[in-house]
Amino acid sequence: MAGKLAGKVAIVTASTDGIGFAIARRLAQDGAKVMVSSRKQNNVDNAVKALKQENLNVEGLVCHVAKKEDRSKLFNETVKKFGGIDVLVSNAASSTYFGPTLNTPEDSYDKMFDLNVKSSFMLCKEVVPEMEKRGGGTIVLISSVAGYVPGPMIGIYSLTKTALLGLNKVLAPELAAHNIRINCIAPGIIKTKFSNALTQNEDALNVALSTIPLGRLGTPEECSGAASFLASDDSAYMTGETIVVSGGMTGRL
């Protein structure tokens, strides 16, 4: 039986590991043709190999989303390989400083905003013409529960994730005129390499677990279903919304 994303073409950025990889796999399992991407060729090759071994329809490309030429190549190659673009999942993010917010070095501040916010905006801006050719599409931004309740010692990272919640709200009415929906996912503390600094510190982990009603960390796969839902017609009457996947952690401004 064809999946709910059959006939759709999806791009997932930063999708060779963690949440991005789980989302790419789920979209492909649900019938989409998926372009996997990240900054390192070796990671792309390994991810594509693993997914193709599962008989999933994927290709891969190196893309540093902060570089315009890389974004252009990502879109062009996806159209060339698969015929168009229906779904964009913007997942790439960086947290380059851990400590008191006002001690954040300027270069770390700039890097986080460039990658976490500006790149998502540019991806949205540049993918719209391709989606218009298909008669519409859907965009999923990966924010964070830290966008609602800032994490201790990750103030600017949290701020960039709040900015994505705002970008979602700003773009929703404008994109609706093009039959393009945009929504967010705000993961809580998910067990990935990205969260290693927290999860490998027993005291910090215990404090974190005390804030999670379900009493455990999430898995990347537990974020992927929400992404597939938002990419599909199951969410056809949703735009500008955020799904919080946090085990019950507080997730509202």
RONU-194796 format. One record per residue: residue number from 1; x, y, z of N, C-alpha, C, O in turn. Coordinates in steps of 0.05 Angstrom, whole numbers. Layout:
! RONU-194796
{pt NUM, {X, Y, Z}, {X, Y, Z}, {X, Y, Z}, {X, Y, Z}}
...
//
This chain:
! RONU-194796
{pt 1, {17, -24, 0}, {0, 0, 0}, {18, 25, 0}, {37, 27, 15}}
{pt 2, {11, 44, -17}, {27, 68, -18}, {24, 84, 8}, {3, 85, 20}}
{pt 3, {46, 96, 16}, {46, 112, 40}, {33, 139, 36}, {27, 147, 14}}
{pt 4, {28, 153, 58}, {14, 179, 57}, {30, 201, 43}, {19, 222, 37}}
{pt 5, {56, 196, 39}, {73, 216, 26}, {81, 206, -2}, {99, 218, -15}}
{pt 6, {67, 186, -12}, {74, 176, -39}, {71, 198, -60}, {52, 213, -60}}
{pt 7, {91, 200, -77}, {91, 221, -98}, {104, 247, -89}, {107, 265, -105}}
{pt 8, {110, 250, -63}, {122, 274, -53}, {152, 273, -53}, {164, 251, -51}}
{pt 9, {165, 296, -57}, {194, 298, -56}, {201, 316, -32}, {191, 338, -29}}
{pt 10, {219, 306, -15}, {226, 320, 9}, {256, 325, 11}, {272, 308, 3}}
{pt 11, {263, 349, 22}, {290, 355, 30}, {291, 357, 60}, {274, 370, 72}}
{pt 12, {311, 344, 72}, {315, 347, 101}, {344, 356, 106}, {362, 341, 98}}
{pt 13, {348, 379, 117}, {375, 388, 122}, {386, 376, 148}, {371, 368, 166}}
{pt 14, {412, 374, 150}, {426, 362, 173}, {413, 335, 180}, {404, 331, 202}}
{pt 15, {412, 317, 160}, {396, 293, 163}, {413, 267, 161}, {403, 247, 153}}
{pt 16, {438, 269, 170}, {454, 244, 170}, {457, 232, 197}, {470, 212, 201}}
{pt 17, {444, 245, 217}, {446, 235, 245}, {423, 246, 261}, {410, 266, 252}}
{pt 18, {418, 235, 284}, {399, 246, 303}, {371, 250, 292}, {361, 234, 277}}
{pt 19, {359, 273, 300}, {332, 279, 293}, {328, 280, 262}, {309, 270, 251}}
{pt 20, {347, 293, 249}, {345, 296, 220}, {345, 270, 205}, {329, 266, 187}}
{pt 21, {362, 251, 214}, {363, 225, 201}, {337, 210, 206}, {326, 197, 188}}
{pt 22, {327, 211, 231}, {302, 197, 237}, {279, 208, 220}, {262, 193, 211}}
{pt 23, {279, 235, 216}, {257, 247, 200}, {260, 238, 171}, {240, 231, 158}}
{pt 24, {285, 239, 160}, {289, 230, 132}, {279, 201, 128}, {266, 195, 109}}
{pt 25, {286, 184, 147}, {278, 156, 145}, {248, 154, 146}, {236, 139, 130}}
{pt 26, {235, 168, 164}, {206, 165, 167}, {191, 176, 142}, {172, 164, 133}}
{pt 27, {200, 199, 131}, {188, 209, 107}, {190, 189, 84}, {171, 185, 69}}
{pt 28, {214, 177, 82}, {218, 157, 61}, {201, 132, 66}, {190, 121, 47}}
{pt 29, {199, 123, 91}, {182, 100, 98}, {153, 106, 91}, {138, 88, 84}}
{pt 30, {145, 131, 93}, {117, 139, 87}, {113, 145, 57}, {92, 156, 50}}
{pt 31, {134, 140, 40}, {130, 141, 12}, {143, 164, -3}, {143, 165, -28}}
{pt 32, {156, 182, 11}, {169, 205, -2}, {196, 197, -14}, {209, 178, -4}}
{pt 33, {204, 212, -34}, {231, 211, -44}, {246, 232, -29}, {237, 255, -28}}
{pt 34, {268, 225, -16}, {281, 243, 3}, {310, 249, -5}, {325, 231, -11}}
{pt 35, {317, 275, -4}, {344, 284, -8}, {356, 289, 20}, {347, 307, 34}}
{pt 36, {375, 273, 27}, {390, 275, 52}, {413, 294, 49}, {425, 296, 27}}
{pt 37, {419, 310, 69}, {442, 328, 67}, {455, 334, 94}, {442, 333, 114}}
{pt 38, {481, 340, 92}, {495, 351, 115}, {522, 362, 105}, {527, 362, 81}}
{pt 39, {539, 371, 123}, {563, 385, 114}, {586, 367, 105}, {604, 376, 91}}
{pt 40, {585, 342, 113}, {608, 324, 108}, {600, 301, 89}, {581, 287, 94}}
{pt 41, {616, 298, 68}, {610, 277, 48}, {609, 249, 60}, {591, 234, 53}}
{pt 42, {627, 243, 78}, {627, 216, 90}, {601, 211, 105}, {591, 188, 104}}
{pt 43, {591, 231, 119}, {566, 227, 134}, {543, 224, 115}, {525, 207, 120}}
{pt 44, {543, 239, 93}, {522, 236, 73}, {522, 208, 62}, {502, 195, 59}}
{pt 45, {546, 199, 54}, {549, 172, 42}, {539, 150, 61}, {524, 132, 52}}
{pt 46, {546, 152, 86}, {538, 131, 105}, {508, 131, 110}, {496, 110, 112}}
{pt 47, {496, 155, 111}, {467, 157, 116}, {452, 146, 92}, {433, 131, 95}}
{pt 48, {460, 154, 68}, {447, 144, 44}, {449, 114, 41}, {430, 101, 35}}
{pt 49, {473, 104, 47}, {477, 75, 45}, {458, 60, 65}, {445, 40, 58}}
{pt 50, {456, 70, 89}, {440, 57, 109}, {410, 58, 101}, {396, 38, 105}}
{pt 51, {401, 80, 90}, {373, 82, 83}, {367, 66, 58}, {345, 54, 56}}
{pt 52, {385, 65, 39}, {380, 49, 15}, {380, 19, 21}, {367, 4, 8}}
{pt 53, {395, 11, 42}, {394, -17, 51}, {366, -24, 61}, {360, -48, 63}}
{pt 54, {351, -4, 69}, {323, -9, 78}, {304, -6, 54}, {279, -4, 58}}
{pt 55, {315, -5, 30}, {299, -2, 5}, {282, 24, 5}, {260, 25, -5}}
{pt 56, {294, 45, 16}, {282, 71, 16}, {292, 88, -8}, {316, 85, -15}}
{pt 57, {275, 105, -19}, {282, 121, -42}, {295, 147, -33}, {281, 167, -30}}
{pt 58, {321, 147, -30}, {336, 170, -20}, {361, 175, -38}, {372, 157, -50}}
{pt 59, {369, 200, -38}, {395, 208, -49}, {407, 227, -29}, {394, 235, -9}}
{pt 60, {432, 234, -33}, {446, 252, -14}, {464, 272, -26}, {473, 268, -49}}
{pt 61, {468, 294, -12}, {485, 316, -22}, {497, 331, 1}, {484, 335, 22}}
{pt 62, {522, 339, -3}, {535, 357, 17}, {522, 384, 15}, {519, 396, -6}}
{pt 63, {514, 395, 38}, {503, 422, 39}, {508, 435, 65}, {499, 426, 86}}
{pt 64, {523, 457, 65}, {526, 475, 88}, {504, 496, 84}, {508, 514, 67}}
{pt 65, {483, 496, 100}, {460, 512, 94}, {466, 542, 97}, {449, 559, 88}}
{pt 66, {488, 549, 109}, {495, 578, 112}, {508, 589, 86}, {512, 613, 83}}
{pt 67, {513, 571, 67}, {526, 579, 42}, {505, 579, 19}, {493, 558, 13}}
{pt 68, {502, 602, 6}, {482, 605, -15}, {486, 585, -37}, {467, 573, -47}}
{pt 69, {511, 581, -45}, {517, 563, -68}, {509, 534, -61}, {500, 519, -78}}
{pt 70, {513, 527, -35}, {505, 500, -27}, {475, 496, -27}, {465, 475, -35}}
{pt 71, {461, 517, -18}, {432, 515, -18}, {421, 513, -47}, {403, 497, -52}}
{pt 72, {432, 529, -64}, {424, 528, -92}, {428, 501, -105}, {411, 490, -119}}
{pt 73, {452, 490, -99}, {458, 463, -109}, {439, 442, -98}, {430, 424, -112}}
{pt 74, {432, 445, -72}, {414, 426, -60}, {387, 426, -74}, {376, 405, -80}}
{pt 75, {376, 449, -79}, {351, 451, -93}, {352, 442, -122}, {335, 426, -131}}
{pt 76, {373, 450, -136}, {376, 443, -164}, {379, 413, -167}, {367, 401, -185}}
{pt 77, {396, 400, -151}, {401, 372, -153}, {376, 355, -145}, {371, 334, -157}}
{pt 78, {361, 365, -126}, {336, 351, -118}, {316, 352, -141}, {303, 331, -146}}
{pt 79, {313, 375, -154}, {295, 377, -177}, {305, 358, -199}, {289, 345, -212}}
{pt 80, {331, 358, -204}, {342, 342, -225}, {338, 312, -220}, {331, 297, -238}}
{pt 81, {342, 304, -194}, {339, 275, -187}, {310, 266, -186}, {303, 244, -195}}
{pt 82, {293, 283, -174}, {266, 274, -166}, {244, 289, -180}, {221, 282, -178}}
{pt 83, {250, 311, -195}, {230, 325, -210}, {216, 349, -198}, {200, 362, -211}}
{pt 84, {222, 354, -173}, {210, 377, -159}, {215, 376, -129}, {230, 359, -120}}
{pt 85, {202, 395, -115}, {205, 395, -85}, {177, 401, -74}, {165, 421, -80}}
{pt 86, {168, 384, -56}, {142, 387, -42}, {145, 393, -13}, {128, 407, -1}}
{pt 87, {167, 383, 0}, {170, 385, 29}, {198, 394, 35}, {218, 384, 24}}
{pt 88, {201, 414, 53}, {227, 422, 64}, {226, 419, 94}, {208, 431, 107}}
{pt 89, {245, 405, 105}, {248, 404, 134}, {275, 417, 141}, {296, 407, 134}}
{pt 90, {273, 440, 154}, {297, 455, 161}, {306, 447, 190}, {294, 456, 209}}
{pt 91, {327, 431, 191}, {335, 419, 217}, {363, 429, 226}, {369, 425, 250}}
{pt 92, {379, 440, 208}, {407, 447, 216}, {407, 467, 238}, {392, 487, 237}}
{pt 93, {424, 463, 258}, {427, 482, 280}, {454, 478, 293}, {467, 457, 290}}
{pt 94, {462, 499, 307}, {488, 498, 321}, {485, 511, 348}, {471, 531, 351}}
{pt 95, {499, 501, 368}, {501, 514, 394}, {531, 516, 401}, {544, 496, 408}}
{pt 96, {542, 540, 398}, {571, 544, 399}, {581, 556, 425}, {605, 561, 427}}
{pt 97, {563, 560, 444}, {573, 571, 470}, {556, 560, 493}, {531, 559, 490}}
{pt 98, {569, 553, 515}, {555, 543, 539}, {565, 560, 562}, {588, 559, 570}}
{pt 99, {547, 576, 574}, {555, 593, 596}, {535, 616, 599}, {515, 617, 586}}
{pt 100, {542, 635, 617}, {524, 658, 621}, {519, 673, 595}, {538, 678, 579}}
{pt 101, {494, 680, 590}, {487, 692, 564}, {503, 716, 557}, {512, 719, 535}}
{pt 102, {506, 735, 576}, {520, 760, 570}, {550, 756, 566}, {564, 775, 558}}
{pt 103, {561, 732, 571}, {589, 726, 565}, {592, 714, 537}, {614, 707, 529}}
{pt 104, {570, 711, 522}, {572, 699, 496}, {590, 715, 477}, {585, 739, 474}}
{pt 105, {610, 703, 466}, {627, 717, 447}, {611, 726, 422}, {593, 712, 414}}
{pt 106, {618, 748, 411}, {604, 758, 388}, {604, 739, 364}, {584, 736, 350}}
{pt 107, {627, 726, 360}, {627, 707, 337}, {609, 683, 342}, {597, 673, 323}}
{pt 108, {606, 674, 367}, {588, 652, 373}, {559, 661, 368}, {543, 646, 357}}
{pt 109, {553, 685, 377}, {526, 697, 373}, {520, 697, 343}, {498, 688, 334}}
{pt 110, {538, 708, 327}, {534, 711, 298}, {531, 683, 285}, {513, 680, 268}}
{pt 111, {547, 664, 293}, {546, 638, 281}, {519, 624, 286}, {508, 612, 268}}
{pt 112, {510, 626, 311}, {484, 614, 318}, {461, 626, 303}, {443, 612, 293}}
{pt 113, {461, 653, 301}, {439, 666, 286}, {441, 661, 256}, {420, 657, 243}}
{pt 114, {465, 660, 246}, {469, 654, 217}, {458, 627, 210}, {444, 623, 191}}
{pt 115, {466, 607, 226}, {459, 579, 219}, {430, 573, 228}, {415, 561, 212}}
{pt 116, {423, 580, 252}, {397, 572, 263}, {373, 587, 253}, {351, 577, 250}}
{pt 117, {378, 613, 246}, {355, 630, 238}, {357, 639, 209}, {339, 634, 193}}
{pt 118, {379, 653, 203}, {381, 663, 176}, {380, 641, 155}, {367, 644, 134}}
{pt 119, {394, 619, 160}, {394, 597, 140}, {366, 586, 136}, {358, 580, 114}}
{pt 120, {351, 583, 158}, {323, 574, 155}, {307, 593, 138}, {291, 585, 121}}
{pt 121, {310, 619, 144}, {296, 639, 128}, {303, 637, 99}, {285, 638, 81}}
{pt 122, {329, 635, 93}, {337, 634, 65}, {328, 609, 51}, {321, 609, 27}}
{pt 123, {328, 587, 65}, {318, 562, 54}, {288, 565, 46}, {280, 556, 25}}
{pt 124, {273, 577, 65}, {244, 582, 59}, {241, 600, 35}, {225, 594, 16}}
{pt 125, {256, 621, 34}, {254, 641, 12}, {261, 628, -14}, {247, 632, -34}}
{pt 126, {282, 611, -15}, {292, 600, -40}, {276, 576, -49}, {277, 569, -73}}
{pt 127, {262, 562, -31}, {248, 538, -39}, {220, 545, -50}, {208, 529, -65}}
{pt 128, {209, 568, -43}, {182, 575, -51}, {177, 574, -81}, {157, 563, -89}}
{pt 129, {195, 584, -98}, {190, 582, -127}, {188, 553, -136}, {172, 548, -154}}
{pt 130, {203, 535, -125}, {201, 507, -133}, {175, 495, -124}, {163, 479, -138}}
{pt 131, {166, 502, -99}, {140, 492, -90}, {117, 503, -106}, {97, 489, -111}}
{pt 132, {120, 528, -114}, {98, 540, -131}, {95, 525, -157}, {72, 522, -167}}
{pt 133, {116, 514, -168}, {115, 499, -193}, {99, 473, -188}, {88, 462, -207}}
{pt 134, {98, 464, -164}, {83, 439, -157}, {55, 445, -148}, {39, 427, -142}}
{pt 135, {48, 470, -147}, {21, 478, -138}, {19, 482, -108}, {-4, 485, -98}}
{pt 136, {41, 480, -94}, {41, 484, -65}, {62, 466, -52}, {77, 453, -65}}
{pt 137, {62, 466, -25}, {81, 450, -11}, {79, 454, 19}, {60, 467, 29}}
{pt 138, {97, 443, 34}, {97, 446, 63}, {125, 448, 74}, {144, 434, 64}}
{pt 139, {129, 465, 93}, {155, 470, 106}, {152, 464, 135}, {133, 471, 148}}
{pt 140, {173, 450, 146}, {173, 443, 174}, {199, 454, 186}, {221, 447, 177}}
{pt 141, {197, 472, 205}, {221, 483, 219}, {225, 467, 245}, {205, 462, 259}}
{pt 142, {250, 460, 251}, {255, 447, 276}, {265, 467, 296}, {288, 477, 295}}
{pt 143, {248, 474, 315}, {255, 493, 336}, {264, 477, 360}, {279, 458, 357}}
{pt 144, {255, 484, 384}, {262, 470, 408}, {244, 479, 431}, {234, 502, 431}}
{pt 145, {241, 462, 451}, {226, 471, 474}, {241, 494, 488}, {229, 509, 502}}
{pt 146, {267, 496, 483}, {283, 518, 494}, {274, 545, 481}, {281, 566, 492}}
{pt 147, {260, 543, 459}, {249, 568, 447}, {227, 579, 464}, {221, 603, 463}}
{pt 148, {214, 563, 481}, {193, 571, 499}, {204, 577, 527}, {199, 598, 539}}
{pt 149, {220, 558, 537}, {232, 561, 563}, {262, 558, 560}, {272, 536, 557}}
{pt 150, {277, 581, 560}, {305, 580, 554}, {321, 561, 572}, {316, 560, 596}}
{pt 151, {339, 545, 560}, {355, 527, 575}, {377, 542, 590}, {388, 561, 580}}
{pt 152, {384, 533, 614}, {406, 545, 629}, {432, 542, 613}, {439, 521, 604}}
{pt 153, {447, 564, 611}, {473, 565, 599}, {473, 563, 568}, {494, 561, 556}}
{pt 154, {449, 562, 557}, {447, 562, 527}, {428, 584, 519}, {409, 579, 503}}
{pt 155, {433, 608, 529}, {414, 630, 525}, {411, 638, 496}, {388, 641, 487}}
{pt 156, {433, 642, 482}, {430, 651, 454}, {420, 629, 436}, {404, 635, 418}}
{pt 157, {428, 605, 440}, {416, 582, 426}, {386, 583, 430}, {370, 580, 411}}
{pt 158, {377, 585, 455}, {349, 586, 461}, {335, 609, 446}, {313, 606, 436}}
{pt 159, {348, 632, 445}, {338, 656, 432}, {334, 650, 402}, {314, 659, 390}}
{pt 160, {353, 636, 390}, {350, 630, 361}, {326, 612, 356}, {312, 614, 336}}
{pt 161, {321, 594, 375}, {298, 576, 372}, {271, 591, 377}, {251, 584, 365}}
{pt 162, {271, 611, 394}, {248, 629, 397}, {243, 644, 371}, {220, 648, 362}}
{pt 163, {265, 652, 358}, {263, 667, 333}, {249, 650, 311}, {234, 660, 295}}
{pt 164, {255, 623, 311}, {242, 605, 292}, {212, 603, 297}, {197, 601, 277}}
{pt 165, {204, 604, 322}, {175, 605, 327}, {163, 630, 315}, {140, 629, 305}}
{pt 166, {177, 652, 317}, {168, 677, 305}, {168, 676, 275}, {149, 685, 262}}
{pt 167, {188, 664, 263}, {190, 662, 234}, {166, 646, 224}, {155, 652, 203}}
{pt 168, {160, 625, 238}, {137, 608, 231}, {111, 625, 230}, {96, 623, 210}}
{pt 169, {107, 641, 250}, {83, 658, 251}, {83, 679, 229}, {62, 685, 218}}
{pt 170, {106, 691, 224}, {108, 712, 204}, {103, 701, 176}, {89, 714, 160}}
{pt 171, {114, 678, 170}, {112, 667, 143}, {85, 654, 137}, {77, 652, 114}}
{pt 172, {72, 643, 157}, {47, 627, 152}, {27, 642, 135}, {17, 630, 116}}
{pt 173, {19, 666, 142}, {-2, 679, 125}, {8, 686, 97}, {-7, 685, 78}}
{pt 174, {34, 693, 95}, {45, 700, 68}, {47, 675, 50}, {40, 676, 27}}
{pt 175, {56, 653, 61}, {59, 629, 46}, {32, 616, 39}, {29, 602, 19}}
{pt 176, {12, 621, 56}, {-15, 610, 50}, {-25, 619, 23}, {-40, 604, 10}}
{pt 177, {-18, 643, 15}, {-27, 654, -11}, {-15, 638, -34}, {-25, 639, -56}}
{pt 178, {6, 622, -28}, {19, 606, -49}, {12, 576, -45}, {24, 559, -58}}
{pt 179, {-7, 570, -28}, {-15, 543, -21}, {8, 527, -9}, {12, 503, -13}}
{pt 180, {24, 542, 7}, {47, 530, 21}, {42, 533, 51}, {37, 555, 61}}
{pt 181, {42, 510, 66}, {39, 511, 94}, {66, 510, 108}, {85, 499, 98}}
{pt 182, {68, 523, 132}, {93, 522, 147}, {85, 517, 177}, {67, 530, 187}}
{pt 183, {99, 498, 189}, {94, 492, 217}, {121, 486, 230}, {141, 482, 217}}
{pt 184, {121, 484, 257}, {145, 479, 273}, {142, 453, 289}, {120, 445, 296}}
{pt 185, {165, 441, 295}, {166, 421, 316}, {186, 432, 337}, {207, 442, 331}}
{pt 186, {178, 429, 362}, {196, 438, 384}, {202, 413, 401}, {188, 407, 420}}
{pt 187, {225, 400, 395}, {233, 377, 411}, {242, 385, 439}, {252, 407, 443}}
{pt 188, {238, 367, 457}, {249, 371, 484}, {278, 360, 484}, {293, 364, 465}}
{pt 189, {286, 347, 506}, {313, 336, 507}, {313, 308, 494}, {302, 289, 505}}
{pt 190, {326, 307, 472}, {326, 283, 456}, {354, 271, 457}, {374, 285, 456}}
{pt 191, {356, 244, 460}, {381, 231, 462}, {395, 230, 435}, {390, 212, 419}}
{pt 192, {413, 249, 430}, {429, 251, 406}, {457, 260, 413}, {463, 267, 436}}
{pt 193, {475, 260, 393}, {502, 271, 397}, {500, 300, 405}, {517, 310, 421}}
{pt 194, {480, 314, 395}, {476, 343, 400}, {472, 348, 430}, {480, 369, 441}}
{pt 195, {460, 329, 444}, {453, 332, 472}, {473, 318, 490}, {469, 316, 515}}
{pt 196, {496, 309, 479}, {515, 294, 495}, {526, 309, 519}, {530, 298, 540}}
{pt 197, {530, 335, 516}, {542, 351, 538}, {524, 349, 562}, {534, 350, 585}}
{pt 198, {498, 348, 558}, {479, 345, 580}, {477, 316, 589}, {479, 311, 613}}
{pt 199, {473, 298, 571}, {466, 271, 578}, {490, 256, 590}, {486, 236, 604}}
{pt 200, {514, 264, 585}, {537, 251, 596}, {546, 262, 623}, {565, 252, 634}}
{pt 201, {532, 282, 632}, {538, 293, 659}, {515, 284, 677}, {493, 293, 675}}
{pt 202, {522, 266, 695}, {501, 253, 711}, {484, 273, 727}, {460, 271, 729}}
{pt 203, {497, 293, 740}, {482, 312, 756}, {464, 329, 738}, {441, 333, 744}}
{pt 204, {475, 338, 715}, {458, 354, 697}, {435, 338, 686}, {413, 348, 682}}
{pt 205, {441, 312, 680}, {420, 295, 669}, {397, 291, 690}, {374, 292, 682}}
{pt 206, {405, 287, 715}, {384, 283, 735}, {367, 308, 739}, {343, 305, 743}}
{pt 207, {380, 331, 738}, {364, 356, 739}, {345, 358, 716}, {321, 365, 719}}
{pt 208, {355, 351, 692}, {338, 353, 668}, {315, 333, 670}, {292, 340, 664}}
{pt 209, {320, 309, 679}, {299, 288, 681}, {278, 297, 700}, {254, 289, 697}}
{pt 210, {285, 312, 720}, {265, 321, 740}, {245, 340, 728}, {224, 345, 740}}
{pt 211, {252, 352, 705}, {233, 371, 692}, {216, 358, 671}, {199, 371, 659}}
{pt 212, {220, 332, 667}, {205, 317, 646}, {185, 299, 658}, {192, 279, 670}}
{pt 213, {159, 306, 656}, {138, 289, 669}, {140, 259, 661}, {135, 242, 678}}
{pt 214, {147, 253, 636}, {149, 225, 628}, {174, 211, 640}, {177, 187, 638}}
{pt 215, {192, 227, 651}, {214, 216, 666}, {237, 204, 650}, {253, 188, 661}}
{pt 216, {239, 210, 625}, {260, 199, 608}, {266, 219, 585}, {250, 237, 579}}
{pt 217, {288, 214, 572}, {295, 229, 548}, {279, 219, 524}, {270, 196, 524}}
{pt 218, {275, 235, 504}, {262, 227, 480}, {282, 214, 460}, {306, 217, 464}}
{pt 219, {272, 201, 440}, {288, 190, 419}, {283, 205, 393}, {262, 217, 390}}
{pt 220, {302, 205, 375}, {298, 218, 349}, {273, 208, 335}, {258, 224, 322}}
{pt 221, {268, 182, 337}, {245, 170, 323}, {219, 182, 334}, {199, 182, 320}}
{pt 222, {219, 191, 359}, {195, 202, 371}, {189, 230, 361}, {168, 241, 367}}
{pt 223, {207, 242, 346}, {202, 267, 333}, {194, 263, 304}, {182, 281, 292}}
{pt 224, {200, 240, 293}, {196, 236, 264}, {167, 234, 256}, {160, 243, 234}}
{pt 225, {150, 223, 273}, {122, 220, 266}, {109, 247, 263}, {92, 251, 246}}
{pt 226, {116, 266, 281}, {105, 293, 279}, {113, 306, 253}, {97, 321, 240}}
{pt 227, {138, 301, 244}, {147, 313, 219}, {131, 301, 195}, {124, 316, 177}}
{pt 228, {127, 275, 195}, {112, 263, 174}, {83, 273, 174}, {72, 277, 152}}
{pt 229, {71, 276, 197}, {44, 287, 199}, {43, 315, 187}, {25, 320, 172}}
{pt 230, {62, 332, 194}, {62, 359, 184}, {68, 361, 154}, {59, 379, 140}}
{pt 231, {82, 341, 144}, {89, 340, 115}, {66, 330, 98}, {65, 333, 74}}
{pt 232, {47, 316, 111}, {26, 302, 97}, {0, 318, 97}, {-3, 338, 110}}
{pt 233, {-19, 307, 82}, {-46, 319, 81}, {-62, 315, 106}, {-83, 326, 110}}
{pt 234, {-51, 298, 124}, {-64, 294, 151}, {-66, 321, 166}, {-83, 325, 183}}
{pt 235, {-47, 339, 159}, {-47, 365, 173}, {-54, 388, 154}, {-45, 411, 156}}
{pt 236, {-71, 381, 134}, {-77, 400, 112}, {-89, 427, 122}, {-88, 447, 107}}
{pt 237, {-102, 427, 145}, {-114, 452, 155}, {-98, 464, 177}, {-108, 479, 194}}
{pt 238, {-72, 458, 178}, {-54, 469, 198}, {-32, 486, 185}, {-19, 476, 166}}
{pt 239, {-28, 510, 194}, {-5, 526, 186}, {1, 546, 208}, {-17, 556, 222}}
{pt 240, {26, 552, 212}, {34, 571, 233}, {34, 559, 261}, {36, 574, 280}}
{pt 241, {32, 533, 263}, {30, 520, 289}, {56, 506, 297}, {74, 502, 281}}
{pt 242, {58, 500, 323}, {82, 486, 333}, {73, 461, 349}, {56, 464, 367}}
{pt 243, {85, 439, 343}, {80, 414, 358}, {103, 410, 377}, {126, 408, 369}}
{pt 244, {97, 410, 403}, {118, 406, 423}, {121, 376, 429}, {101, 363, 437}}
{pt 245, {145, 366, 426}, {150, 337, 430}, {171, 336, 452}, {195, 333, 447}}
{pt 246, {162, 338, 478}, {180, 342, 500}, {176, 325, 524}, {188, 330, 545}}
{pt 247, {159, 305, 522}, {155, 288, 546}, {139, 302, 568}, {139, 293, 591}}
{pt 248, {126, 325, 560}, {110, 339, 580}, {124, 363, 592}, {112, 377, 609}}
{pt 249, {149, 369, 583}, {162, 394, 593}, {145, 418, 585}, {132, 418, 564}}
{pt 250, {146, 439, 601}, {132, 464, 595}, {140, 474, 568}, {164, 477, 562}}
{pt 251, {120, 479, 551}, {127, 487, 524}, {108, 508, 513}, {96, 504, 491}}
{pt 252, {105, 530, 527}, {88, 552, 517}, {100, 579, 526}, {111, 581, 548}}
{pt 253, {99, 598, 508}, {109, 625, 516}, {90, 637, 536}, {94, 660, 545}}
//
